[in-house]
Amino acid sequence: MSHLHLFCLTLVFATFSGCAFFAQPPPGWSREIPFTARAVLDEAIEKHGAGKAAREANDLIASIAVTRHDGGAPVDLSHILLWRRPNTWSVETRQPGQEPVKVIGTGSSGTEIRAGAVTRRDVPVTEVPVDRFLRHIFLLKFFREGAGEAAEIEGTVAREDGGHTLNIRKFDAMGRKWLLSLDAETFEPGSVREWIETAEGGFVALDTIVDGWMPDRFGHLVPRSMRSFAEGELVQEIEVRDLSWNRGLRDVDFAVPSR
């Protein structure tokens, strides 16, 4: 993917040479598909299985490798994520030279566990990668069915390579804006922009390129690679090493020590 193509996909509020922005359907748009966010997302879910997998799954196990770029030396982490419907989750994080840390929770908060003992309670889900990871894996489902306002088409981008990108916006339950970019011909998601709060209380746009779509063991297409950029700088890389559905997770897999 060229740098220009990448910017056309992700940086949708500026105009670059070779990128044209307009709110009408792209040339050759099929009249069988209404030019609405709902219809586009339905078609994308039909073509790309991550949304279907989410509806069929009762539980999920994922193995994830993460490299963070925070200005110093890159930091490598690995996560084992467990999720069970409707919203019970567990994340074990390992970092070279440090003891594993596990957070088990339901909904928006969890309990931190180290060496088999509880070390902290009421850990917000924003501190662990559950929510953002699941949203990126299930981008189509989040934009189609996730809490918040209904998604709308924000515009169409004419790319230098002759193709077109559809930009779909959504405000989540907290009023934060998300922007999804899909190829207008294949309906494959290419990137998502979200606005995250900084330590100073402001907001910065985080652009995540979603790539490497491959079938999992159940035949659903899921992304294997996610690279996040803030103000053009690479801040995080995620590799999905394994993803398994419906493994029969039990209560004991989410058990919290009594103390």
C-alpha positions in Angstrom: 0.0 0.0 0.0 1.5 3.4 -0.9 1.8 6.2 1.6 -0.7 8.3 -0.3 -3.2 5.5 -0.3 -2.6 5.0 3.4 -3.3 8.7 4.1 -6.4 8.7 1.9 -7.7 5.8 4.0 -7.0 7.3 7.4 -6.6 11.1 7.4 -9.9 12.0 6.1 -10.2 15.6 7.3 -7.5 17.0 5.1 -7.1 17.2 1.4 -4.0 15.7 -0.2 -2.9 15.8 -3.8 -4.4 12.8 -5.5 -7.4 12.4 -3.1 -10.8 13.9 -3.9 -13.6 14.0 -1.3 -17.3 14.0 -2.1 -20.5 12.8 -0.5 -22.1 11.1 -3.5 -21.9 7.3 -4.3 -18.7 6.5 -6.3 -19.0 5.9 -10.0 -20.4 2.5 -10.9 -22.2 2.1 -7.5 -24.7 -0.7 -7.6 -28.3 0.5 -7.4 -29.1 -2.8 -5.6 -27.3 -1.5 -2.6 -28.8 1.7 -1.1 -26.1 4.4 -0.4 -26.6 4.3 3.4 -24.3 3.3 6.2 -26.7 0.5 7.3 -26.8 -1.0 3.8 -23.1 -0.7 3.2 -22.3 -2.3 6.6 -24.8 -5.1 5.9 -23.1 -5.8 2.6 -19.6 -5.7 4.2 -20.7 -8.1 6.9 -22.0 -10.4 4.3 -18.7 -10.4 2.4 -16.3 -10.4 5.4 -17.0 -12.7 8.2 -15.9 -11.0 11.4 -19.4 -9.6 12.1 -21.0 -13.1 11.5 -18.4 -14.7 13.8 -19.3 -12.3 16.6 -23.0 -13.2 16.4 -22.3 -17.0 16.3 -19.7 -17.0 19.1 -20.5 -17.8 22.7 -16.9 -17.4 23.7 -13.5 -16.4 22.3 -9.9 -17.1 23.0 -7.2 -14.9 21.4 -3.4 -14.9 21.5 -2.1 -11.4 20.8 1.4 -10.0 20.4 1.8 -6.3 21.0 4.7 -3.9 20.4 4.4 -0.4 21.9 6.4 2.5 20.7 6.4 5.2 23.4 9.4 7.3 22.3 12.0 5.0 23.9 12.9 1.4 23.2 10.0 -0.7 21.8 8.1 -2.7 24.5 7.0 -6.2 23.7 3.9 -7.7 25.4 1.8 -10.8 24.9 -1.8 -11.1 25.9 -4.1 -14.1 26.3 -7.7 -12.8 26.0 -10.7 -14.8 27.0 -14.3 -13.5 26.4 -17.7 -15.1 27.1 -21.1 -13.8 26.2 -22.5 -11.5 27.2 -19.5 -9.6 28.5 -17.3 -11.6 30.8 -13.6 -11.3 30.0 -10.1 -12.1 31.2 -6.7 -10.8 30.0 -3.3 -12.2 31.0 -0.4 -9.9 30.1 3.2 -11.1 30.0 6.3 -8.9 29.5 9.8 -10.2 29.4 11.5 -10.0 32.9 8.2 -9.4 34.7 5.6 -11.5 36.4 2.4 -12.1 34.5 -0.6 -9.9 35.4 -4.2 -11.0 34.9 -7.3 -8.9 35.0 -10.7 -10.7 35.2 -13.9 -8.7 34.8 -17.5 -8.2 33.7 -18.6 -5.2 31.8 -16.6 -2.1 32.4 -14.3 -3.1 35.3 -12.2 -6.0 36.5 -10.0 -7.3 39.3 -6.2 -7.4 39.0 -4.4 -10.6 40.0 -0.7 -11.2 40.5 0.9 -14.5 41.7 -2.6 -15.9 42.4 -3.6 -13.0 44.7 -5.8 -10.0 44.2 -3.8 -6.8 44.0 -6.3 -4.3 42.8 -10.1 -4.1 42.3 -12.3 -1.9 40.1 -9.7 -1.8 37.3 -11.4 0.1 34.4 -11.6 -1.8 31.2 -9.9 1.2 29.5 -6.6 0.0 31.2 -6.7 -3.4 29.5 -6.9 -4.1 25.7 -10.3 -6.0 25.8 -12.6 -3.3 24.6 -10.4 -1.7 21.9 -9.2 -5.1 20.6 -12.7 -6.5 20.3 -13.8 -3.4 18.5 -11.0 -3.6 16.0 -11.6 -7.4 15.4 -15.4 -6.7 15.1 -15.2 -3.4 13.3 -18.2 -4.0 11.1 -20.3 -5.3 14.0 -19.4 -2.3 16.2 -20.3 0.2 13.5 -23.5 -1.7 12.6 -24.8 -2.7 16.1 -22.6 -1.2 18.8 -23.9 1.1 21.5 -24.2 4.8 20.6 -25.7 6.6 17.6 -26.4 4.9 14.3 -23.6 5.1 11.8 -23.8 7.5 8.8 -21.8 7.8 5.6 -19.5 10.8 6.0 -18.1 10.8 2.5 -16.3 9.1 -0.4 -12.6 9.4 -1.2 -11.4 9.1 -4.8 -8.0 7.6 -4.5 -5.0 8.1 -6.8 -5.1 4.4 -7.9 -8.6 4.9 -9.4 -10.4 3.2 -6.6 -12.7 4.7 -4.0 -12.9 4.6 -0.2 -16.1 5.0 1.8 -15.8 6.8 5.2 -18.5 5.9 7.8 -18.8 7.7 11.1 -20.2 6.6 14.4 -20.5 8.2 17.8 -20.2 5.6 20.6 -22.1 5.5 23.9 -19.7 8.1 25.4 -20.1 10.5 22.5 -16.7 9.8 21.0 -16.4 9.9 17.2 -15.1 6.9 15.3 -14.5 6.8 11.5 -14.3 3.6 9.5 -12.8 3.4 6.0 -13.8 0.6 3.6 -12.9 -0.1 0.0 -16.0 0.9 -2.1 -15.6 -2.2 -4.4 -14.7 -5.0 -2.0 -16.2 -3.5 1.2 -13.1 -4.6 3.1 -12.3 -2.4 6.1 -8.9 -0.7 5.7 -8.6 1.5 8.7 -10.4 3.1 11.7 -9.9 6.5 13.3 -10.8 7.1 16.9 -10.3 10.1 19.2 -8.6 9.2 22.5 -8.1 11.3 25.6 -4.6 12.4 26.5 -3.1 12.7 30.0 -3.6 16.5 29.7 -7.3 16.1 29.1 -7.3 16.8 25.4 -8.0 14.5 22.5 -5.7 13.1 19.8 -6.7 11.2 16.7 -5.5 7.6 16.6 -5.5 5.9 13.2 -5.3 2.1 13.1 -4.6 0.3 9.9 -6.3 -3.1 9.8 -4.7 -5.6 7.5 -3.8 -9.2 6.8 -7.4 -10.5 6.6 -7.3 -14.3 6.8 -9.8 -17.1 7.6 -9.8 -18.5 11.1 -10.5 -22.1 12.0 -14.2 -21.5 11.6 -13.8 -19.9 8.2 -14.5 -16.3 9.3 -12.3 -13.5 7.9 -10.5 -11.7 10.7 -7.6 -9.1 10.6 -4.2 -10.4 11.7 -2.4 -7.1 11.8 -3.2 -3.7 13.3 -0.9 -0.7 13.3 -1.8 2.4 15.2 -0.5 5.9 14.5 -0.9 9.2 16.4 0.0 12.3 14.6 1.7 10.2 11.9 3.9 8.4 14.4 3.7 4.6 14.9 2.6 4.0 18.5 1.5 0.4 18.6 1.6 -2.8 16.5 -0.7 -5.8 17.1 -0.3 -9.3 15.7 -3.2 -11.7 16.2 -1.4 -15.1 16.5 -4.4 -17.3 17.2 -8.2 -16.8 17.4 -10.6 -19.6 18.4 -14.4 -19.5 18.9 -16.7 -21.6 21.0 -14.2 -23.5 23.1 -16.6 -24.0 26.0 -15.1 -21.6 28.5 -16.4 -22.3 32.0 -17.0 -20.2 35.2 -13.6 -21.5 36.5 -11.8 -19.8 33.6 -13.0 -16.5 35.1 -12.7 -17.3 38.8 -11.3 -14.5 41.0 -9.4 -15.5 44.2 -11.2 -14.7 47.4 -8.3 -12.5 48.5 
